[in-house]
Amino acid sequence: MLRHEFRPGRLVAGLSLTAAGVAYAGDAGGLWDMPWFALIPMVVGGLCLAAAVGMIGHGAHSCRSGHGTDRGSGTEADPAGPA
């Protein structure tokens, strides 16, 4: 049983930041030599990809669940009452 809704954008963001952390830890530990500015495109690119995946996931979820399908149908009651 699912405890929460699946959010693919957060998954992509977490994976990209974890990869940046592993790259930084490998450089700090002396496993490889990486320039300091190499992490900036990795983090920014991962966050942009996560935003795109999140928007696509949100759009797919809202279309599948039926939210927003009856906008502008004119069936809402007038809050001011009858004229």
Summary of the structure (lengths in Angstrom):
residues: 83
radius of gyration: 21.9
end to end distance: 50.5
largest distance: 77.0
contacts: 159
relative contact order: 0.15
helix: 63%
strand: 0%
